[in-house]
Amino acid sequence: MAAAVPEPGNFSQSPRETRSPPVMEKSTSYDSIGSRRSFQGSGSGSRPPSVGSVSSASSSVSEQTVYKTTAVMPSDSISQTDFSTDFRVLRDGNKLAQMEEPTLLPGESMKDMAKDVTYICPFTGTVRGTLTVTSYRLYFKRLEPDPPFVLDVPLGVISRVEKIGGASSRGENSYGLEIFCKDVRTIRFAHKQEGHTRRSIFENLMKYAFPISNNLPLFTYDYCEIFPEDGWKVYDPIAEYKRMGLPNESWKLSKINDNYELCDTYPAILVVPVNVPEDELKKVAAFRSRNRIPVISWIHPESQATITRCSQPLVGMSGKRSKDDEKYLQIIMDSNAQSHKIFIFDARPSVNAVANKAKGGGYESEDAYQNAELVFLDIHNIHVMRESLRKLKEIVYPDIEESRWLSNLESTHWLEHIKLILAGALRIADKVESGKTSVVVHCSDGWDRTAQLTSLAMLMLDSYYRTIRGFEVLVEKEWLSFGHRFQLRVGHGDKNHTDADRSPVFLQFIDSVWQMIRQFPTAFEFNEFFLVTILDHLYSCLF
């Protein structure tokens, strides 16, 4: 699986260990990271490309501005087998052809090139140029140098590729390729039929944009740039728990999952109550979906109130109970001496939680769990979110209907979902900070909505996570180490664009963070450019 965040060496600064008051005091107003202001940019629908990022479909940038900090692979180091005989002749004998090649990343190789291709830009019209496919990107460069125009798209952002027109097509620009992207865009190229370039480009795109479907490795495994910092060491779980003051007299670091035998989607090191033996932890795991037991995500430095995360209990239609699970939550509550109550935040709508009983799941009964209060947060499932994003894409790209913008945006329900996620995280943070009460957070399996809620609440409560380094740690900890299914949700390297497991869960988290930055810009060490870069590389498969 490609990492969800860019190489930390590009962004890291010294972490700040101080804690500031939580960012909770202001009422929430909502805008959308996918709303029209994000697409207005320079007036042509563009936004500034980040280094190594997806360049906007309508941006006009010279090749010198793309990957300007990246080490360049000399052309002599590219295997000659990667080129056809005709292309070798062009490259060696024609300086223009050399200029048309993209600057290659370490480990990147040329796969195909088509000349005299027309890019049909939805903002500026048609642009003639050269289209190149490498093992990492699709690269289009305008023939005329003035004004310069480059379209640089990592293959990982491609959702599907379709052929347009056939041998009988006669209209201008009616024969070519249409490329649907995960970042909202649709890119269209027209080919000349007599050149027979479409088939080769199509085949190479299908091969290298979907490597998993072709039994090939993702480009991240070929990428061999050396960074000044090892990204695998940015998040050290023991050091992060130590920063929180763990272990302490109530909580211990457990290695029961050291070989991922207790739960194969949890990290190796877990923070659990001190006085719970391993055999009881195993009994609790047996009563939780996919063995995802309640473990600490965060502890308040003063009150010792905790945020613990888990999955739904396996109650089923018969209303099964587990004395071990009930005792375990009581111990979590007792570890916080400032409160004699615990809140269980179930991210789902109550009707969905009830429906999960038919599948063997369910929710905690307040009768069974003494001193516990159950709260449903009404956040919908991955399928509803996927449909919401599809509707959002339809109204923002390529054209925005100004006269009906607000009603169209409302019809997508995107901002409604973002509001519920933020409101849920705020309730969790408020109970921990103001109520000095420990909370348990879960959804169904505990790796989608749960990750959204815990990480956003922690972002509100702990200023460290609002630094660049701290945000990297937060994503590594709450998303990657606790098993968010990035490959399935994003569809890395998979050509099955209709897969029901795809959903914009992490995108919603980043949108929610953007909402917070809009309200409290000085509370964060980073801005939306950092967030956009992370989203670019969520899809790029570069890291």
C-alpha positions as a Python dict, from the first residue, in 0.01 Angstrom:
ca = {
    (1, 'M'): (0, 0, 0),
    (2, 'A'): (133, 339, -89),
    (3, 'A'): (170, 571, 208),
    (4, 'A'): (-109, 822, 242),
    (5, 'V'): (116, 1116, 326),
    (6, 'P'): (409, 1266, 136),
    (7, 'E'): (761, 1177, 243),
    (8, 'P'): (795, 1354, 578),
    (9, 'G'): (1144, 1471, 488),
    (10, 'N'): (983, 1726, 258),
    (11, 'F'): (777, 1888, 530),
    (12, 'S'): (913, 1813, 872),
    (13, 'Q'): (1010, 2079, 1119),
    (14, 'S'): (1096, 2050, 1485),
    (15, 'P'): (787, 1942, 1681),
    (16, 'R'): (648, 2174, 1944),
    (17, 'E'): (571, 1988, 2264),
    (18, 'T'): (358, 2259, 2427),
    (19, 'R'): (-16, 2216, 2454),
    (20, 'S'): (-248, 2508, 2398),
    (21, 'P'): (-617, 2536, 2489),
    (22, 'P'): (-834, 2322, 2263),
    (23, 'V'): (-979, 2468, 1946),
    (24, 'M'): (-1344, 2424, 2036),
    (25, 'E'): (-1485, 2753, 2146),
    (26, 'K'): (-1615, 2884, 1815),
    (27, 'S'): (-1940, 2778, 1652),
    (28, 'T'): (-1887, 2588, 1332),
    (29, 'S'): (-1967, 2734, 992),
    (30, 'Y'): (-1917, 2528, 683),
    (31, 'D'): (-1773, 2569, 338),
    (32, 'S'): (-1639, 2300, 111),
    (33, 'I'): (-1288, 2219, 3),
    (34, 'G'): (-1463, 2105, -312),
    (35, 'S'): (-1674, 2418, -343),
    (36, 'R'): (-1638, 2667, -621),
    (37, 'R'): (-1377, 2885, -450),
    (38, 'S'): (-1138, 2591, -474),
    (39, 'F'): (-1186, 2578, -849),
    (40, 'Q'): (-1166, 2948, -927),
    (41, 'G'): (-791, 2981, -878),
    (42, 'S'): (-656, 3204, -1151),
    (43, 'G'): (-986, 3231, -1328),
    (44, 'S'): (-936, 2928, -1547),
    (45, 'G'): (-1008, 2664, -1287),
    (46, 'S'): (-647, 2609, -1190),
    (47, 'R'): (-464, 2583, -863),
    (48, 'P'): (-87, 2597, -808),
    (49, 'P'): (72, 2256, -857),
    (50, 'S'): (273, 2123, -569),
    (51, 'V'): (616, 1976, -626),
    (52, 'G'): (558, 1630, -761),
    (53, 'S'): (182, 1683, -754),
    (54, 'V'): (-108, 1666, -993),
    (55, 'S'): (-91, 1978, -1207),
    (56, 'S'): (-426, 2140, -1274),
    (57, 'A'): (-588, 2053, -1602),
    (58, 'S'): (-604, 2419, -1694),
    (59, 'S'): (-273, 2538, -1556),
    (60, 'S'): (-15, 2699, -1781),
    (61, 'V'): (326, 2626, -1640),
    (62, 'S'): (659, 2567, -1802),
    (63, 'E'): (840, 2241, -1762),
    (64, 'Q'): (1096, 2418, -1543),
    (65, 'T'): (833, 2471, -1271),
    (66, 'V'): (734, 2106, -1248),
    (67, 'Y'): (943, 1884, -1015),
    (68, 'K'): (1198, 2160, -985),
    (69, 'T'): (1344, 2017, -663),
    (70, 'T'): (1354, 1658, -782),
    (71, 'A'): (1674, 1481, -877),
    (72, 'V'): (1693, 1429, -1251),
    (73, 'M'): (1767, 1093, -1404),
    (74, 'P'): (2009, 1133, -1696),
    (75, 'S'): (1862, 1021, -2024),
    (76, 'D'): (2155, 783, -2077),
    (77, 'S'): (2049, 585, -1771),
    (78, 'I'): (1711, 496, -1922),
    (79, 'S'): (1707, 146, -2062),
    (80, 'Q'): (1709, 147, -2440),
    (81, 'T'): (1456, -135, -2436),
    (82, 'D'): (1198, 113, -2311),
    (83, 'F'): (1190, 286, -2647),
    (84, 'S'): (1083, 183, -2992),
    (85, 'T'): (1341, 216, -3272),
    (86, 'D'): (1158, 517, -3412),
    (87, 'F'): (1155, 690, -3077),
    (88, 'R'): (1530, 633, -3030),
    (89, 'V'): (1595, 798, -3363),
    (90, 'L'): (1377, 1095, -3267),
    (91, 'R'): (1539, 1130, -2927),
    (92, 'D'): (1895, 1109, -3051),
    (93, 'G'): (1855, 1319, -3362),
    (94, 'N'): (1600, 1581, -3275),
    (95, 'K'): (1643, 1834, -2994),
    (96, 'L'): (1272, 1913, -3002),
    (97, 'A'): (1191, 1557, -2905),
    (98, 'Q'): (1434, 1580, -2615),
    (99, 'M'): (1257, 1892, -2490),
    (100, 'E'): (922, 1717, -2510),
    (101, 'E'): (1028, 1448, -2263),
    (102, 'P'): (930, 1503, -1899),
    (103, 'T'): (1193, 1529, -1629),
    (104, 'L'): (1205, 1176, -1490),
    (105, 'L'): (1204, 1083, -1123),
    (106, 'P'): (1458, 832, -991),
    (107, 'G'): (1317, 493, -1091),
    (108, 'E'): (1077, 635, -1351),
    (109, 'S'): (1101, 515, -1712),
    (110, 'M'): (953, 616, -2046),
    (111, 'K'): (685, 386, -2187),
    (112, 'D'): (520, 557, -2485),
    (113, 'M'): (498, 885, -2677),
    (114, 'A'): (240, 1016, -2924),
    (115, 'K'): (293, 1330, -3130),
    (116, 'D'): (33, 1566, -3271),
    (117, 'V'): (-224, 1487, -3001),
    (118, 'T'): (-494, 1741, -2913),
    (119, 'Y'): (-580, 1805, -2551),
    (120, 'I'): (-941, 1924, -2522),
    (121, 'C'): (-926, 2162, -2227),
    (122, 'P'): (-1269, 2241, -2080),
    (123, 'F'): (-1152, 2593, -1996),
    (124, 'T'): (-927, 2715, -2280),
    (125, 'G'): (-1027, 2493, -2574),
    (126, 'T'): (-801, 2269, -2780),
    (127, 'V'): (-425, 2251, -2736),
    (128, 'R'): (-195, 2056, -2973),
    (129, 'G'): (108, 1886, -2833),
    (130, 'T'): (297, 1569, -2746),
    (131, 'L'): (158, 1308, -2508),
    (132, 'T'): (398, 1092, -2309),
    (133, 'V'): (328, 798, -2078),
    (134, 'T'): (589, 692, -1823),
    (135, 'S'): (578, 434, -1548),
    (136, 'Y'): (458, 710, -1314),
    (137, 'R'): (275, 980, -1509),
    (138, 'L'): (84, 1102, -1810),
    (139, 'Y'): (262, 1409, -1948),
    (140, 'F'): (132, 1644, -2216),
    (141, 'K'): (330, 1940, -2349),
    (142, 'R'): (210, 2204, -2590),
    (143, 'L'): (390, 2226, -2924),
    (144, 'E'): (407, 2605, -2928),
    (145, 'P'): (638, 2737, -2656),
    (146, 'D'): (440, 3057, -2601),
    (147, 'P'): (240, 3044, -2388),
    (148, 'P'): (389, 2733, -2226),
    (149, 'F'): (143, 2460, -2129),
    (150, 'V'): (215, 2137, -1942),
    (151, 'L'): (-31, 1879, -1810),
    (152, 'D'): (142, 1648, -1562),
    (153, 'V'): (-81, 1380, -1407),
    (154, 'P'): (39, 1088, -1191),
    (155, 'L'): (-110, 765, -1324),
    (156, 'G'): (-233, 679, -975),
    (157, 'V'): (-495, 954, -1001),
    (158, 'I'): (-663, 781, -1296),
    (159, 'S'): (-988, 601, -1217),
    (160, 'R'): (-1073, 473, -1564),
    (161, 'V'): (-979, 518, -1931),
    (162, 'E'): (-1226, 497, -2218),
    (163, 'K'): (-1186, 509, -2595),
    (164, 'I'): (-1390, 771, -2783),
    (165, 'G'): (-1501, 715, -3141),
    (166, 'G'): (-1411, 441, -3385),
    (167, 'A'): (-1282, 391, -3737),
    (168, 'S'): (-1594, 554, -3884),
    (169, 'S'): (-1566, 872, -3673),
    (170, 'R'): (-1542, 1177, -3896),
    (171, 'G'): (-1599, 1479, -3672),
    (172, 'E'): (-1313, 1696, -3555),
    (173, 'N'): (-1161, 1564, -3231),
    (174, 'S'): (-1412, 1277, -3225),
    (175, 'Y'): (-1150, 1002, -3202),
    (176, 'G'): (-937, 967, -2890),
    (177, 'L'): (-931, 890, -2519),
    (178, 'E'): (-1127, 1010, -2218),
    (179, 'I'): (-957, 976, -1879),
    (180, 'F'): (-1163, 998, -1560),
    (181, 'C'): (-964, 1098, -1252),
    (182, 'K'): (-1010, 1043, -878),
    (183, 'D'): (-947, 1415, -814),
    (184, 'V'): (-1270, 1526, -994),
    (185, 'R'): (-1114, 1600, -1334),
    (186, 'T'): (-1195, 1441, -1667),
    (187, 'I'): (-916, 1467, -1925),
    (188, 'R'): (-981, 1422, -2295),
    (189, 'F'): (-735, 1375, -2582),
    (190, 'A'): (-805, 1356, -2956),
    (191, 'H'): (-579, 1141, -3174),
    (192, 'K'): (-537, 1132, -3549),
    (193, 'Q'): (-668, 801, -3684),
    (194, 'E'): (-394, 766, -3942),
    (195, 'G'): (-124, 782, -3675),
    (196, 'H'): (-250, 469, -3495),
    (197, 'T'): (-120, 609, -3165),
    (198, 'R'): (-437, 574, -2962),
    (199, 'R'): (-416, 198, -2917),
    (200, 'S'): (-60, 205, -2788),
    (201, 'I'): (-128, 493, -2547),
    (202, 'F'): (-447, 323, -2423),
    (203, 'E'): (-270, -7, -2361),
    (204, 'N'): (16, 156, -2172),
    (205, 'L'): (-223, 363, -1962),
    (206, 'M'): (-425, 54, -1872),
    (207, 'K'): (-106, -130, -1783),
    (208, 'Y'): (73, 130, -1572),
    (209, 'A'): (-222, 322, -1424),
    (210, 'F'): (-358, -7, -1285),
    (211, 'P'): (-48, -209, -1190),
    (212, 'I'): (-227, -419, -927),
    (213, 'S'): (-470, -543, -1193),
    (214, 'N'): (-170, -634, -1412),
    (215, 'N'): (35, -807, -1139),
    (216, 'L'): (284, -520, -1138),
    (217, 'P'): (417, -328, -836),
    (218, 'L'): (295, 23, -759),
    (219, 'F'): (542, 290, -870),
    (220, 'T'): (625, 369, -507),
    (221, 'Y'): (830, 46, -497),
    (222, 'D'): (1037, 161, -798),
    (223, 'Y'): (1080, 518, -675),
    (224, 'C'): (1435, 543, -542),
    (225, 'E'): (1491, 904, -441),
    (226, 'I'): (1696, 947, -125),
    (227, 'F'): (1547, 1186, 132),
    (228, 'P'): (1729, 1354, 421),
    (229, 'E'): (1491, 1189, 670),
    (230, 'D'): (1359, 835, 686),
    (231, 'G'): (982, 868, 657),
    (232, 'W'): (928, 531, 822),
    (233, 'K'): (1069, 671, 1146),
    (234, 'V'): (857, 988, 1170),
    (235, 'Y'): (602, 806, 1384),
    (236, 'D'): (749, 616, 1678),
    (237, 'P'): (455, 478, 1882),
    (238, 'I'): (654, 442, 2203),
    (239, 'A'): (783, 799, 2177),
    (240, 'E'): (436, 932, 2096),
    (241, 'Y'): (276, 755, 2392),
    (242, 'K'): (560, 880, 2612),
    (243, 'R'): (480, 1235, 2497),
    (244, 'M'): (128, 1177, 2628),
    (245, 'G'): (259, 1051, 2962),
    (246, 'L'): (201, 683, 2892),
    (247, 'P'): (248, 432, 3042),
    (248, 'N'): (130, 542, 3387),
    (249, 'E'): (-26, 384, 3696),
    (250, 'S'): (-351, 307, 3508),
    (251, 'W'): (-231, 226, 3155),
    (252, 'K'): (40, 4, 3012),
    (253, 'L'): (201, -58, 2676),
    (254, 'S'): (105, -409, 2568),
    (255, 'K'): (280, -625, 2310),
    (256, 'I'): (-1, -879, 2297),
    (257, 'N'): (-43, -788, 1929),
    (258, 'D'): (330, -795, 1855),
    (259, 'N'): (282, -1052, 1580),
    (260, 'Y'): (-62, -919, 1483),
    (261, 'E'): (-221, -1237, 1619),
    (262, 'L'): (-480, -1067, 1840),
    (263, 'C'): (-593, -827, 1565),
    (264, 'D'): (-438, -813, 1219),
    (265, 'T'): (-561, -457, 1155),
    (266, 'Y'): (-425, -305, 1479),
    (267, 'P'): (-70, -183, 1548),
    (268, 'A'): (181, -404, 1726),
    (269, 'I'): (189, -185, 2038),
    (270, 'L'): (-140, -116, 2217),
    (271, 'V'): (-219, 89, 2528),
    (272, 'V'): (-456, -102, 2758),
    (273, 'P'): (-553, -88, 3130),
    (274, 'V'): (-277, -205, 3363),
    (275, 'N'): (-482, -461, 3555),
    (276, 'V'): (-629, -649, 3257),
    (277, 'P'): (-443, -975, 3185),
    (278, 'E'): (-384, -1097, 2831),
    (279, 'D'): (-637, -1379, 2850),
    (280, 'E'): (-911, -1126, 2932),
    (281, 'L'): (-800, -905, 2643),
    (282, 'K'): (-849, -1204, 2413),
    (283, 'K'): (-1201, -1257, 2548),
    (284, 'V'): (-1283, -890, 2489),
    (285, 'A'): (-1143, -920, 2134),
    (286, 'A'): (-1372, -1215, 2067),
    (287, 'F'): (-1673, -991, 2142),
    (288, 'R'): (-1561, -703, 1916),
    (289, 'S'): (-1588, -697, 1536),
    (290, 'R'): (-1259, -810, 1377),
    (291, 'N'): (-1108, -834, 1727),
    (292, 'R'): (-1065, -456, 1747),
    (293, 'I'): (-1071, -406, 2124),
    (294, 'P'): (-1097, -63, 2295),
    (295, 'V'): (-747, 88, 2315),
    (296, 'I'): (-620, 438, 2390),
    (297, 'S'): (-588, 697, 2117),
    (298, 'W'): (-528, 996, 2346),
    (299, 'I'): (-520, 1085, 2716),
    (300, 'H'): (-579, 1426, 2868),
    (301, 'P'): (-260, 1547, 3043),
    (302, 'E'): (-447, 1684, 3345),
    (303, 'S'): (-777, 1501, 3398),
    (304, 'Q'): (-654, 1166, 3260),
    (305, 'A'): (-978, 1140, 3061),
    (306, 'T'): (-917, 920, 2759),
    (307, 'I'): (-1029, 874, 2400),
    (308, 'T'): (-1041, 503, 2326),
    (309, 'R'): (-1132, 352, 1993),
    (310, 'C'): (-1266, 12, 1894),
    (311, 'S'): (-1522, -163, 1672),
    (312, 'Q'): (-1886, -255, 1736),
    (313, 'P'): (-1975, -527, 1988),
    (314, 'L'): (-2099, -856, 1845),
    (315, 'V'): (-2441, -840, 2008),
    (316, 'G'): (-2645, -992, 1727),
    (317, 'M'): (-3020, -1038, 1712),
    (318, 'S'): (-3025, -1239, 2034),
    (319, 'G'): (-2871, -952, 2235),
    (320, 'K'): (-2559, -1137, 2347),
    (321, 'R'): (-2356, -996, 2633),
    (322, 'S'): (-1994, -1026, 2737),
    (323, 'K'): (-1908, -984, 3104),
    (324, 'D'): (-1544, -939, 3007),
    (325, 'D'): (-1626, -654, 2768),
    (326, 'E'): (-1854, -486, 3023),
    (327, 'K'): (-1586, -516, 3293),
    (328, 'Y'): (-1323, -383, 3052),
    (329, 'L'): (-1519, -63, 2981),
    (330, 'Q'): (-1580, -21, 3354),
    (331, 'I'): (-1204, -36, 3412),
    (332, 'I'): (-1152, 228, 3143),
    (333, 'M'): (-1403, 451, 3321),
    (334, 'D'): (-1243, 388, 3662),
    (335, 'S'): (-898, 489, 3532),
    (336, 'N'): (-1030, 846, 3522),
    (337, 'A'): (-1086, 950, 3885),
    (338, 'Q'): (-1254, 1277, 3786),
    (339, 'S'): (-1567, 1114, 3645),
    (340, 'H'): (-1796, 826, 3731),
    (341, 'K'): (-1943, 802, 3384),
    (342, 'I'): (-1827, 702, 3037),
    (343, 'F'): (-1966, 806, 2702),
    (344, 'I'): (-1986, 565, 2410),
    (345, 'F'): (-2001, 754, 2080),
    (346, 'D'): (-2134, 535, 1801),
    (347, 'A'): (-2063, 714, 1472),
    (348, 'R'): (-2355, 549, 1292),
    (349, 'P'): (-2719, 651, 1263),
    (350, 'S'): (-2915, 448, 1518),
    (351, 'V'): (-3117, 274, 1248),
    (352, 'N'): (-2795, 146, 1087),
    (353, 'A'): (-2663, 25, 1421),
    (354, 'V'): (-2986, -169, 1480),
    (355, 'A'): (-2966, -313, 1126),
    (356, 'N'): (-2613, -436, 1200),
    (357, 'K'): (-2759, -670, 1462),
    (358, 'A'): (-2890, -882, 1176),
    (359, 'K'): (-2528, -928, 1062),
    (360, 'G'): (-2408, -1021, 1407),
    (361, 'G'): (-2300, -671, 1511),
    (362, 'G'): (-2485, -407, 1706),
    (363, 'Y'): (-2425, -159, 1986),
    (364, 'E'): (-2378, -142, 2362),
    (365, 'S'): (-2691, -157, 2576),
    (366, 'E'): (-2701, 100, 2855),
    (367, 'D'): (-2858, -169, 3072),
    (368, 'A'): (-2557, -396, 3028),
    (369, 'Y'): (-2289, -128, 3054),
    (370, 'Q'): (-2333, 44, 3388),
    (371, 'N'): (-2260, 418, 3407),
    (372, 'A'): (-2229, 434, 3029),
    (373, 'E'): (-2424, 669, 2804),
    (374, 'L'): (-2463, 574, 2437),
    (375, 'V'): (-2474, 854, 2178),
    (376, 'F'): (-2535, 803, 1804),
    (377, 'L'): (-2367, 1062, 1580),
    (378, 'D'): (-2570, 992, 1262),
    (379, 'I'): (-2272, 976, 1022),
    (380, 'H'): (-2361, 771, 716),
    (381, 'N'): (-2170, 476, 571),
    (382, 'I'): (-1909, 461, 294),
    (383, 'H'): (-2167, 400, 21),
    (384, 'V'): (-2363, 716, 101),
    (385, 'M'): (-2038, 916, 106),
    (386, 'R'): (-1929, 777, -230),
    (387, 'E'): (-2257, 883, -388),
    (388, 'S'): (-2229, 1227, -229),
    (389, 'L'): (-1885, 1280, -384),
    (390, 'R'): (-2014, 1166, -723),
    (391, 'K'): (-2284, 1433, -708),
    (392, 'L'): (-2032, 1692, -596),
    (393, 'K'): (-1808, 1614, -895),
    (394, 'E'): (-2100, 1666, -1131),
    (395, 'I'): (-2169, 2020, -1011),
    (396, 'V'): (-1810, 2149, -984),
    (397, 'Y'): (-1636, 2015, -1296),
    (398, 'P'): (-1595, 2134, -1560),
    (399, 'D'): (-1862, 2404, -1524),
    (400, 'I'): (-2041, 2559, -1228),
    (401, 'E'): (-2398, 2669, -1272),
    (402, 'E'): (-2378, 2998, -1084),
    (403, 'S'): (-2751, 3065, -1069),
    (404, 'R'): (-2820, 2733, -892),
    (405, 'W'): (-2492, 2688, -710),
    (406, 'L'): (-2625, 2679, -354),
    (407, 'S'): (-2919, 2450, -429),
    (408, 'N'): (-2698, 2218, -635),
    (409, 'L'): (-2440, 2205, -356),
    (410, 'E'): (-2709, 2131, -100),
    (411, 'S'): (-2841, 1846, -313),
    (412, 'T'): (-2505, 1665, -289),
    (413, 'H'): (-2532, 1656, 95),
    (414, 'W'): (-2149, 1683, 104),
    (415, 'L'): (-2143, 1973, 349),
    (416, 'E'): (-2411, 1805, 558),
    (417, 'H'): (-2183, 1504, 598),
    (418, 'I'): (-1883, 1723, 681),
    (419, 'K'): (-2094, 1907, 937),
    (420, 'L'): (-2194, 1582, 1110),
    (421, 'I'): (-1833, 1459, 1121),
    (422, 'L'): (-1710, 1787, 1270),
    (423, 'A'): (-2002, 1809, 1512),
    (424, 'G'): (-1932, 1454, 1630),
    (425, 'A'): (-1563, 1525, 1684),
    (426, 'L'): (-1654, 1843, 1871),
    (427, 'R'): (-1886, 1653, 2106),
    (428, 'I'): (-1609, 1403, 2179),
    (429, 'A'): (-1354, 1679, 2244),
    (430, 'D'): (-1599, 1867, 2465),
    (431, 'K'): (-1673, 1566, 2684),
    (432, 'V'): (-1301, 1502, 2734),
    (433, 'E'): (-1196, 1866, 2787),
    (434, 'S'): (-1492, 2028, 2957),
    (435, 'G'): (-1665, 1722, 3101),
    (436, 'K'): (-1340, 1553, 3208),
    (437, 'T'): (-1507, 1230, 3100),
    (438, 'S'): (-1354, 935, 2915),
    (439, 'V'): (-1510, 837, 2583),
    (440, 'V'): (-1521, 527, 2366),
    (441, 'V'): (-1557, 580, 1990),
    (442, 'H'): (-1656, 324, 1728),
    (443, 'C'): (-1855, 272, 1410),
    (444, 'S'): (-1894, -74, 1257),
    (445, 'D'): (-1539, -198, 1206),
    (446, 'G'): (-1366, 105, 1355),
    (447, 'W'): (-1139, 201, 1067),
    (448, 'D'): (-1340, 466, 873),
    (449, 'R'): (-1569, 698, 1068),
    (450, 'T'): (-1388, 612, 1390),
    (451, 'A'): (-1056, 736, 1245),
    (452, 'Q'): (-1226, 1057, 1130),
    (453, 'L'): (-1370, 1127, 1474),
    (454, 'T'): (-1070, 1039, 1692),
    (455, 'S'): (-816, 1223, 1477),
    (456, 'L'): (-1031, 1537, 1449),
    (457, 'A'): (-1102, 1540, 1823),
    (458, 'M'): (-730, 1498, 1894),
    (459, 'L'): (-656, 1781, 1653),
    (460, 'M'): (-891, 2004, 1852),
    (461, 'L'): (-752, 1900, 2190),
    (462, 'D'): (-376, 1878, 2130),
    (463, 'S'): (-176, 2159, 1968),
    (464, 'Y'): (107, 1919, 1881),
    (465, 'Y'): (-110, 1762, 1613),
    (466, 'R'): (-156, 2106, 1459),
    (467, 'T'): (215, 2127, 1379),
    (468, 'I'): (352, 1982, 1056),
    (469, 'R'): (534, 1698, 1230),
    (470, 'G'): (244, 1636, 1465),
    (471, 'F'): (-5, 1612, 1181),
    (472, 'E'): (218, 1354, 1011),
    (473, 'V'): (222, 1157, 1336),
    (474, 'L'): (-156, 1187, 1366),
    (475, 'V'): (-217, 1043, 1017),
    (476, 'E'): (39, 766, 1068),
    (477, 'K'): (-108, 678, 1407),
    (478, 'E'): (-486, 709, 1376),
    (479, 'W'): (-517, 616, 1007),
    (480, 'L'): (-232, 395, 894),
    (481, 'S'): (-136, 206, 1209),
    (482, 'F'): (-499, 145, 1307),
    (483, 'G'): (-582, -8, 973),
    (484, 'H'): (-773, 238, 755),
    (485, 'R'): (-809, 57, 422),
    (486, 'F'): (-642, 311, 194),
    (487, 'Q'): (-589, 68, -92),
    (488, 'L'): (-955, -33, -103),
    (489, 'R'): (-1103, 310, -32),
    (490, 'V'): (-889, 486, -295),
    (491, 'G'): (-847, 192, -534),
    (492, 'H'): (-468, 211, -570),
    (493, 'G'): (-365, 40, -893),
    (494, 'D'): (-704, -129, -940),
    (495, 'K'): (-898, -86, -1265),
    (496, 'N'): (-1231, -184, -1104),
    (497, 'H'): (-1362, 171, -1067),
    (498, 'T'): (-1708, 48, -960),
    (499, 'D'): (-1573, -136, -654),
    (500, 'A'): (-1820, -89, -367),
    (501, 'D'): (-1533, -52, -118),
    (502, 'R'): (-1424, 282, -265),
    (503, 'S'): (-1519, 585, -59),
    (504, 'P'): (-1381, 935, 13),
    (505, 'V'): (-1331, 876, 387),
    (506, 'F'): (-983, 1030, 408),
    (507, 'L'): (-1085, 1312, 173),
    (508, 'Q'): (-1365, 1401, 417),
    (509, 'F'): (-1114, 1409, 701),
    (510, 'I'): (-890, 1649, 507),
    (511, 'D'): (-1194, 1864, 417),
    (512, 'S'): (-1286, 1875, 786),
    (513, 'V'): (-931, 1985, 876),
    (514, 'W'): (-960, 2254, 607),
    (515, 'Q'): (-1279, 2379, 771),
    (516, 'M'): (-1093, 2411, 1102),
    (517, 'I'): (-803, 2596, 938),
    (518, 'R'): (-1050, 2840, 782),
    (519, 'Q'): (-1185, 2924, 1127),
    (520, 'F'): (-859, 2911, 1324),
    (521, 'P'): (-575, 2979, 1076),
    (522, 'T'): (-327, 3084, 1346),
    (523, 'A'): (-381, 2762, 1543),
    (524, 'F'): (-210, 2557, 1270),
    (525, 'E'): (151, 2546, 1154),
    (526, 'F'): (34, 2454, 802),
    (527, 'N'): (-222, 2577, 550),
    (528, 'E'): (-438, 2437, 273),
    (529, 'F'): (-139, 2398, 39),
    (530, 'F'): (-9, 2128, 274),
    (531, 'L'): (-350, 1957, 274),
    (532, 'V'): (-378, 1969, -106),
    (533, 'T'): (-29, 1820, -136),
    (534, 'I'): (-129, 1534, 93),
    (535, 'L'): (-439, 1470, -119),
    (536, 'D'): (-232, 1479, -438),
    (537, 'H'): (-11, 1205, -299),
    (538, 'L'): (-302, 1013, -155),
    (539, 'Y'): (-368, 927, -520),
    (540, 'S'): (-22, 951, -680),
    (541, 'C'): (128, 627, -540),
    (542, 'L'): (463, 807, -529),
    (543, 'F'): (520, 741, -157),
}
